[in-house]
């Protein structure tokens, strides 16, 4: 007998079980299995199935179509908890195996991250975006200026950064990667994506610094992930993530950033502990 995925009707998410039925993790299984690569692929397939199920069951809640009631809130909490743990488990397993996540892994993990963020939003479990309340209010009409990635504090890279429009008058206006890629002129899209990826990598690298505040790490990563993922959806009404042909290397960054966010939040979010 071999370990198996448990994904029953009505269950939110899935979990691994040993041959005798005891709950376990992918990370624990790959240490002793003779086909660990197969287990990692099975994990992604099960997560993909769980995402399809979640989109069908909770689509209106995730899309803001209605506010959650008491049971909805419990379901959304269980959803983001299940997705976050699946992402963290996968990242730990592939790191142990020395595997580099491919585009399919990036798409599935990225979709899971976006759904987790959308599930936490109506629960008021998202912290402030970088530079929140520090930027100017945009006026109506076309805005002239230059888009740039601005770090909150270069001496504390775990606090992350965000895209900002710097106008000729010196004002700093909020900007998103989607606006930069699709609503702006004169933008080198590949360079913008590369810079965004580098910003994610900087936060991941700094996340374990002794002075890093886990809440600041989580807020920085969640915003940068959300901004990248929203700019790379399959369509305006979809949470499915697609990767441009020249951005395959970003898949590993998305997986690492997802794991770092969960690890940071697990230090203060009771739903992720245990």
C-alpha positions as CSV (number, residue, x, y, z in Angstrom):
1,X,0.0,0.0,0.0
2,X,1.0,3.6,-0.7
3,X,0.2,7.0,0.9
4,X,-2.9,8.6,-0.6
5,X,-4.7,11.9,-1.0
6,X,-7.9,12.3,1.1
7,X,-10.4,14.6,-0.8
8,X,-14.0,13.7,0.1
9,X,-17.2,15.2,-1.2
10,X,-17.9,18.4,0.8
11,X,-14.4,18.6,2.1
12,X,-12.6,21.9,1.7
13,X,-9.1,21.2,0.4
14,X,-7.3,17.8,0.9
15,X,-4.7,16.1,3.0
16,X,-2.3,13.3,2.7
17,X,-2.7,10.0,4.6
18,X,-0.3,7.2,5.3
19,X,-1.2,3.7,4.2
20,X,-2.8,3.0,7.5
21,X,-4.9,6.2,7.3
22,X,-3.0,8.5,9.6
23,X,-2.8,12.2,8.4
24,X,0.6,13.2,7.2
25,X,2.3,15.8,4.9
26,X,3.9,15.7,1.5
27,X,7.2,16.9,3.1
28,X,7.3,13.9,5.4
29,X,6.4,11.5,2.7
30,X,9.1,12.5,0.2
31,X,11.8,11.8,2.7
32,X,11.1,8.1,2.5
33,X,9.2,7.4,-0.7
34,X,11.0,5.7,-3.6
35,X,9.1,7.9,-6.1
36,X,9.0,11.3,-4.4
37,X,8.7,13.2,-7.7
38,X,5.4,11.4,-8.4
39,X,4.1,12.4,-5.0
40,X,4.9,16.1,-5.7
41,X,3.0,15.9,-9.0
42,X,0.1,14.2,-7.3
43,X,0.0,17.0,-4.7
44,X,-0.3,19.6,-7.5
45,X,-3.1,17.7,-9.2
46,X,-5.0,17.4,-5.9
47,X,-4.5,21.1,-5.2
48,X,-5.7,21.9,-8.7
49,X,-8.9,19.9,-8.1
50,X,-9.4,21.6,-4.8
51,X,-9.1,25.0,-6.5
52,X,-11.7,24.1,-9.1
53,X,-14.1,22.9,-6.3
54,X,-13.5,26.1,-4.3
55,X,-14.1,28.3,-7.3
56,X,-17.5,26.6,-7.8
57,X,-18.5,26.7,-4.2
58,X,-17.2,30.0,-3.1
59,X,-16.9,32.0,-6.3
60,X,-19.4,34.8,-5.3
61,X,-17.7,35.2,-1.9
62,X,-14.2,35.3,-3.4
63,X,-15.3,37.7,-6.1
64,X,-17.1,40.1,-3.7
65,X,-20.6,39.2,-5.0
66,X,-21.9,38.9,-1.5
67,X,-20.8,39.4,2.1
68,X,-20.1,36.2,4.2
69,X,-22.5,35.1,6.9
70,X,-21.4,33.1,9.9
71,X,-21.0,29.7,8.1
72,X,-19.4,31.5,5.1
73,X,-16.8,33.0,7.4
74,X,-16.0,29.5,8.8
75,X,-15.8,28.1,5.3
76,X,-13.5,30.9,4.1
77,X,-11.2,30.4,7.1
78,X,-11.0,26.7,6.4
79,X,-10.4,27.5,2.7
80,X,-7.4,29.8,3.1
81,X,-6.0,27.6,5.8
82,X,-6.2,24.5,3.5
83,X,-4.7,26.4,0.6
84,X,-1.9,28.0,2.6
85,X,-0.9,24.7,4.1
86,X,-0.9,23.0,0.7
87,X,1.4,25.7,-0.7
88,X,3.8,25.6,2.2
89,X,3.9,21.7,2.1
90,X,4.6,21.7,-1.6
91,X,7.4,24.3,-1.3
92,X,9.0,22.4,1.5
93,X,8.9,19.1,-0.4
94,X,10.4,20.4,-3.6
95,X,13.1,22.2,-1.7
96,X,14.0,18.9,0.0
97,X,14.1,17.2,-3.3
98,X,16.1,19.9,-5.0
99,X,13.5,20.4,-7.7
100,X,12.8,23.7,-9.4
101,X,9.0,24.5,-9.7
102,X,7.9,24.6,-13.3
103,X,5.3,26.8,-15.0
104,X,2.5,24.4,-14.1
105,X,3.5,24.5,-10.4
106,X,3.7,28.3,-10.5
107,X,0.2,28.5,-12.1
108,X,-1.4,26.2,-9.5
109,X,0.4,27.6,-6.5
110,X,-0.2,31.2,-7.8
111,X,-3.9,30.5,-8.2
112,X,-4.0,29.0,-4.7
113,X,-2.3,32.2,-3.3
114,X,-4.7,34.5,-5.1
115,X,-7.7,32.5,-3.7
116,X,-6.2,32.5,-0.2
117,X,-5.9,36.3,-0.4
118,X,-9.4,36.7,-1.7
119,X,-10.7,34.4,1.1
120,X,-8.9,36.5,3.8
121,X,-10.1,39.8,2.4
122,X,-13.8,39.6,3.6
123,X,-12.5,38.2,6.9
124,X,-10.5,41.4,7.4
125,X,-7.3,39.3,7.7
126,X,-5.2,41.3,5.2
127,X,-2.7,43.9,6.6
128,X,-1.9,47.2,5.0
129,X,-0.2,47.4,1.6
130,X,3.3,48.9,1.5
131,X,3.2,52.7,1.7
132,X,-0.4,52.7,2.6
133,X,-1.5,56.2,3.7
134,X,1.8,57.6,2.5
135,X,0.9,58.3,-1.2
136,X,-1.0,61.1,-2.8
137,X,-4.6,60.9,-4.0
138,X,-4.8,60.7,-7.8
139,X,-7.0,63.3,-9.7
140,X,-9.4,62.5,-12.5
141,X,-8.0,62.2,-16.0
142,X,-4.8,61.1,-17.5
143,X,-1.8,61.3,-15.2
144,X,1.7,62.0,-16.6
145,X,4.7,60.7,-14.8
146,X,7.1,57.7,-14.4
147,X,6.3,54.4,-12.9
148,X,8.8,53.0,-10.4
149,X,9.1,50.3,-7.8
150,X,9.6,52.0,-4.5
151,X,10.9,50.3,-1.4
152,X,9.3,51.2,1.9
153,X,12.7,51.2,3.7
154,X,15.9,50.1,1.9
155,X,17.4,49.4,5.3
156,X,14.6,47.0,6.1
157,X,14.0,45.1,2.8
158,X,11.5,42.7,4.5
159,X,9.0,45.6,4.4
160,X,8.8,45.3,0.7
161,X,7.7,47.9,-1.8
162,X,5.1,48.8,-4.5
163,X,4.7,50.4,-7.8
164,X,4.3,54.2,-7.7
165,X,3.7,56.9,-10.3
166,X,6.1,59.9,-9.7
167,X,4.7,62.9,-11.4
168,X,6.6,66.0,-12.7
169,X,5.2,68.0,-9.7
170,X,6.8,65.5,-7.3
171,X,3.5,63.8,-6.3
172,X,3.6,60.0,-5.7
173,X,0.5,58.2,-6.8
174,X,-0.5,54.5,-6.3
175,X,0.1,52.2,-9.2
176,X,-0.4,48.5,-9.9
177,X,1.4,46.1,-12.2
178,X,-1.8,45.7,-14.1
179,X,-2.1,49.4,-14.8
180,X,1.6,49.5,-15.7
181,X,1.3,46.6,-18.2
182,X,-2.0,47.3,-19.7
183,X,-3.0,51.0,-19.1
184,X,0.3,52.8,-19.6
185,X,2.3,53.9,-22.6
186,X,6.0,53.5,-23.1
187,X,6.4,50.7,-20.7
188,X,9.0,47.9,-21.1
189,X,6.8,45.1,-19.9
190,X,9.5,42.5,-19.6
191,X,11.6,44.9,-17.5
192,X,8.7,45.7,-15.3
193,X,8.0,42.0,-14.6
194,X,11.6,41.4,-13.9
195,X,11.7,44.3,-11.4
196,X,8.6,43.0,-9.7
197,X,10.1,39.5,-9.5
198,X,13.3,41.0,-8.0
199,X,11.2,42.9,-5.4
200,X,9.6,39.6,-4.3
201,X,13.0,37.9,-4.1
202,X,14.3,40.7,-1.9
203,X,11.5,40.2,0.6
204,X,11.9,36.4,0.6
205,X,15.6,36.7,1.2
206,X,15.1,39.1,4.1
207,X,12.1,37.3,5.7
208,X,14.3,35.3,8.1
209,X,16.4,38.3,9.2
210,X,16.5,38.5,13.0
211,X,15.0,42.0,13.0
212,X,12.2,41.2,10.5
213,X,8.7,41.6,11.8
214,X,6.5,38.7,10.6
215,X,3.5,40.9,10.1
216,X,5.5,43.3,7.9
217,X,6.9,40.4,5.9
218,X,3.5,38.9,5.4
219,X,2.0,42.2,4.3
220,X,4.9,42.9,1.9
221,X,4.7,39.5,0.3
222,X,0.9,39.3,0.1
223,X,0.8,42.7,-1.7
224,X,3.5,41.9,-4.1
225,X,2.0,38.5,-4.8
226,X,-1.5,39.9,-5.2
227,X,-0.3,42.6,-7.6
228,X,1.7,40.2,-9.8
229,X,-1.1,37.6,-9.8
230,X,-3.9,40.0,-10.6
231,X,-1.8,41.2,-13.6
232,X,-1.5,37.6,-14.8
233,X,-5.0,36.1,-14.6
234,X,-6.5,34.2,-17.5
235,X,-9.2,36.8,-17.7
236,X,-10.9,39.6,-15.7
237,X,-13.4,37.1,-14.1
238,X,-10.8,34.3,-13.5
239,X,-8.4,33.5,-10.7
240,X,-6.4,31.1,-12.9
241,X,-2.9,32.3,-13.4
242,X,-1.0,32.3,-16.7
243,X,2.7,32.9,-17.3
244,X,4.2,34.8,-20.2
245,X,6.6,32.7,-22.3
246,X,9.7,34.6,-21.1
247,X,8.7,34.5,-17.4
248,X,9.0,30.8,-16.7
249,X,11.7,31.5,-14.0
250,X,9.1,33.5,-12.0
251,X,7.3,30.2,-11.1
252,X,10.0,29.3,-8.5
253,X,9.8,32.8,-7.0
254,X,6.0,32.6,-6.7
255,X,6.3,29.2,-4.9
256,X,9.0,30.5,-2.5
257,X,7.1,33.8,-1.8
258,X,3.9,31.9,-1.1
259,X,5.7,29.6,1.4
260,X,7.5,32.6,3.1
261,X,4.1,34.4,3.5
262,X,2.5,31.4,5.1
263,X,5.5,30.8,7.4
264,X,5.4,34.5,8.5
265,X,1.6,34.4,9.1
266,X,1.8,31.2,11.0
267,X,3.7,33.0,13.8
268,X,0.6,35.1,14.6
269,X,-2.4,33.5,12.9
270,X,-4.0,30.8,15.1
271,X,-5.7,29.2,12.1
272,X,-2.3,28.3,10.6
273,X,-0.7,27.0,13.8
274,X,-0.5,23.2,14.4
